[in-house]
């Protein structure tokens, strides 16, 4: 909320500056301020938020102190009255920021109502379903208010509901499979909202929602398609050049490669599907001249084909220790290339972290074989030196 208010204050000051400099007239200034709802003093909604927060906390503490002594019927009326009060504020407040404040408060009140009423009348404990239900209600409310903050609250609540179901195994009985699969609908809604179709998003809001979308998509894919999906989903976003998600895709690709470097997996149905997708990504990257990504895709394809036909038993033979390193851990090479590419694309901190991780793992994995470790580090050093010289030569 603070970010939203700060952005509004900055936008208001810029519009006023343009009017003072004569770049726009006063009529246009007034129309723009009214269009973006900037005529209101942003300090008032901020005080409203904190006042509602403190009043709500005081009521909660007062009720909690005497909760056991209150009859059930009064408890029910009290809870429903508070819920009705928040919705009254939503629909009758004239200030849009105050409406959003009541919207945020209503989400917590509704969740508390569900928990306390189920406790009073012994309706059972289904925390995951409660979070999911409140999340859906908040999403609908967000579209009515055209509020990103309320949408974000509902999005997070619904996601918590799904992950509580995965983590604690709450029994949804016949609804469990449908609810679990419906997570993809929430993710799809997030991608559509991030595009700005439903309501306008600031750059910060858009980036935040993009990160949440990518996290949920990776989690969903890992749950239903296997952990290998984290690699090929990142490759899909990078291969088809979704610029807005590029930074997140680089991060997940790096972590995915580290994971499979440490945990090589046998071929199953999902890996076969991933290999088919990687073939398409390889061809697409060649077609659009994304050669770095094509090398990554081809390297992963080569590794899993070798494991599928040769088998892990051959690679575990102590007589082929160096071959094990070359074939079972090819992601060291990919990580080296990925680190260089991240530095080249101005993701310098991420690139340095990837290179440090690669070198550290190589040292740990081959600490007893000094000759091989020395050779690998020499190759890394020569490769980086060659790349650095080439890059400096181009600048000159």
N, C-alpha and C positions, 0 to 999 in steps of 0.2 A: 504493500500500500504506500509506503514511504517513497518508493521509486516512482510510482504513478504520480503522486503529488509533486515530487520534485520535477518530473518531466513537464507536468502541466504548468508549474510556475515558470520554468525556463521558456516554454513555448509562449506563454502570455507575455513575458518580458521581451522576447524577440519580436512579437507582433507589435507591441507598443513602440519598440525602437524603430521598426520600419515605418510606422505612422509618424513618429517624430522627425524622421529624416525625409519625409515627403514621398517615400517610395509607394505608399498606399494612402488613400484618403481616410478620413475618420469614419465614413459610412462603411467602407470595406473593413476597417478595423473592428467596428461593432459587429458586423455580420460574421466575421471569422471567429470572434470571441464567443458569440452566441452559438455558432455551429459546433464548436469544440467544447462548449460548456465551461468556458474559462472566465466568465464574469464573476463567478463566486469566489470568495476568499478561501484559499486552500487551507488556511489555518483552522477554520471553523470545523470542517469535516475531521481533521486530525484530532481536535479536542473532543469531538463527538465520539470518535472511536475509543479514545482512552476513557472517556466518561462512561460509555456503555460497558467497557471492559471491567472497570472498577466496580460499577454498580452491580454487574452480573456476578462478579466474584464475591461481593459482600452478601448478596442474596444466597449464593451457593453455600457460603460458610455458615450463615445464619440458619438455613434450612438443615444443613448437615448436622448442626449441633443439636437440633431438636427433632430430627427425622423420625426416630423410633416412637416418640410420643404423639406424633400426628396421626389421626385416623386415616385409613386407606382412601376413603372418599375425598377427604380434604387434600391428601397428597395428589390424587388424580386431578382434581380441579386446579390445584396450584400449578402443576406441570403443564396442563393444557392451557391455562391462562397465560403463562409465560410464553408458550409457543405461539398462541394467538397474538400476543403483544408484539412479538418480533415481526410477524407477518403484517400486522397493522402498520408498523413503522415502514415496512418495505413498500406497501402499496399507497400510503398516504403521505409519505415524506416528499417534499418538493425538491430538495437538494439531491442530485444523483449520487454524490459520494456518501450521503447519509443513508440512502437506499442500499448502497453496496455494503455499508457497515452493518445495517440490520440483516442483510442477506448472509453475510459471514457469520453473524451471531446466531441466526436461525439454524444454520447447519449444525453448530455445536449443541444448540438447545434441542433440536430434533433427535440428535444422536443420544443425548442424555435422557430425553423422554423415553426413547425406546429401551434403553438399558434399565432405567428405574421402574418403568411400568411392567416390564417383563419380570423384574425382581419382586415387585409388589404382588402381582397376580400369578407368579410362578409359571411363566410362559416358556421357560427354557432359555438357555444361553447360546446364542448363535452370533458371535461377534462379527464374523466375516460377512454374514448376510446383512447385519445391521449397517456396517460401513458401506457395503455395496448399495443398499437401498437409499441411504442418505446421500450417497454420491450421485445416484441417478436423479434424485429430487433436486439437488443443487445444480446439476447440469441443465435441467429444464429451466430452473430459476435464472441461471446465468444467461440463457438465450433470451428470456423475457426482459431482463434488465440490461442486456448487452454489456455484461460486466466480465472482464477477463479474470479479475481477482476471484469472483465467485465461481467462475468456471474452473480455475486452477484448484480451488478448494474441493470442488466436486470431483474433479479428475483424480486428485490425490486420494480422496476418500474411497472412490470406487476401486482404484488400484490397490489400496490397502486391503480392501475386502477380498480381492482375488488372491493376494499373496498370503493373507491369513489362512485362506482355504488350503493353499499349497503347503504351508508350513505346518499347520496343526492338524490337518486332515479332518476338518469339521464335515460331518456327513450331510450332504445335500440330498441324499437318496436319489430319486430319479432325476432331480434337477441338476445334479452335480456336473455331469458331462456337458450339458447345455450351457450352464453358467461359466464353466471353465473355458469352453470354446468361444463364448461370447466376448472374451477379453479382446479378441481381434477387432470386434466392432468398436470398442472403446478406443483402441489404438488408431483405427481408421478415422474415427471422429476427431481425434487429436491432430492428425495430419491435415485434415480438411480445415479445422479451425486455425491451425498454424498458417495456412495459406492466406488467411484474412477474408474468407468468404462470409463468415457470419458476423464478425465485427472487427473493427480496426485494432491492430496491435502495434505497440511501439517496438522499436528494434530490440530492446532488452526483453520485453515480454515474448517476442517471437523466438528469440534465442533460447530462453528458458523453456518454453513449450517444446521446441525442437529437441532439446536435451531429454526431457521427460518422455517424449514420443520414442526416441531412439532407445532409451533404457527399457521401456516397456516392451518394445518390439523385440529387442535382444532377449529379454527374460522370457517372453512368450515362446519365441523360437527355441530357446534352450530347453524349455519345459516339454514341448510337444514334438520337436524335431531333433533333439539331441544337442549337446554342447558344441558340436562341429559347426552348427548353423551360425554361431557368432562370427566365424571367419567369412563364410560366404555371403552373409547379409551385408557385412562391411564392404566386401568386394563388389557387391551389387550396387551399393550407393556410390562407391568410388568409380566403378566401371561405367556407370551411366551418368556420372558427373553431376550428382545432386550437390551443388556447391554449398547450400545452407547446412547440410549435414556432413560435410567433408571432414571437418575437424574431429567430430565424434566418431566417424567411421575409422579414421586413422588410429584413434586411441583403442577402440575395440579390436581392430585388426592386430595391433601390437600385442594386446593382452591375449587374444585368441591364439596367436602364433606361439607365444610363450607357453600357454597351457598345453598345446599339442606337442610342443617340443619336450615337455616334461611327461606327458601322458599319451603316447602313441596309441591309436585305437584301431581295432580290426574293422573290416568293411561290413556295413549293414545297409538296410534299405535306404536310410536317410543319407548316408554317405554317398551311395550310388546316385541319388537324386542331386546331391550337392555337386558331384563330379560332372553330371550332365549340365548343371547350371554353370559350373566353372568353364566347361568347354564353350558355352555360349558367351560367357564373359570374356574369355580369351579371344574369341573371334571378334567380338565387339570392340575390345581394346585395341586389337590390331587394326581394325577398320578405322577407328577414330584416332589412331596414333598415340594411344596411352601405353607406351611401351613398358614403362615400369610396372604397371598393373598387369600387363600381359605376362611379364616374367614371373610375378607372384603366382598368378593363376596356373601357369604352366608348371611351375615348380611343385605346387601342391598336387596337381594332377599326376605328375611323374612319381611322386613319393607314394601315393596311395595305390597306384597301379603296380608299383614294385612290391609293396607289401602284400597286395592281393594275390600276386602270382608267385612271389618268392617265399613269402611267409615269414613270420617273426622268429621262428625257430632258427632259420639260417642266420638271421641278424644277431641272435643271442649267442652264437658260437664264439668262444673266446679267441679262436684263431683268426677271426675276422674283425678284430677290435676297431681297426681304423675304418673298415667298411661300415661298421655299425655307426661310427660317428658321422660318416659321410651320408649314409642313407637314412638312418633312424633319427638324425638330428639335422636335417637340411634347413630347418627354419633359422638356424644361426645366420646362414647366408641371406635368407629373406629379411631377417631382422636388421642385418647390416645395411642392406639396400633400402629398407623402409626408413631407417634412421637418417641415412643420407638424403633420401627424398624429402623427408619432413623438414630437414634443415634447409634444403633447396627451396621448399614451398613456404619458407618463413615460419614454420612451426618449430623454432629452434630448440625451445626447452624440451618439447616432446621428443625431438630427434636425438638430443643429447641423452635423455633418459633411456631411450631405446638402445643406443650404442653402449651406454654404461651397463645396462642389463645384459646385453649380449656378451660383452667382454667378461663380466663377472661370472655368468653362467659357464662360459667356456673354461674359465680358470677352475671353477669348482668341479666341473664334470671331468676334467683331464688333469687334475692336480697331481696324480701319481705318474703321469706320463709326461715328463718334462720336455721331451723332444717334440712330441705332437703339439703340446701346448705352445711351445716356442714357435713352431712352424705356423700354427693358426694365428697367433698374435702378429707374426711377421707379415703374413698375408693381409691381415686387417690393416696394419700400419702402412704397408706399401700401397694398398688400394686407396686408403684415405689420402695419402700423400699425392698419389697420381691424380686423384679427383681434385684435390686442392690446387695443384699446379695448373690443371686444365682450366679450372674456373677462373683463376687469377689471370691466365693468359687471355681468356676471352674478354675480361674487363679491360685489359690493356689495349 
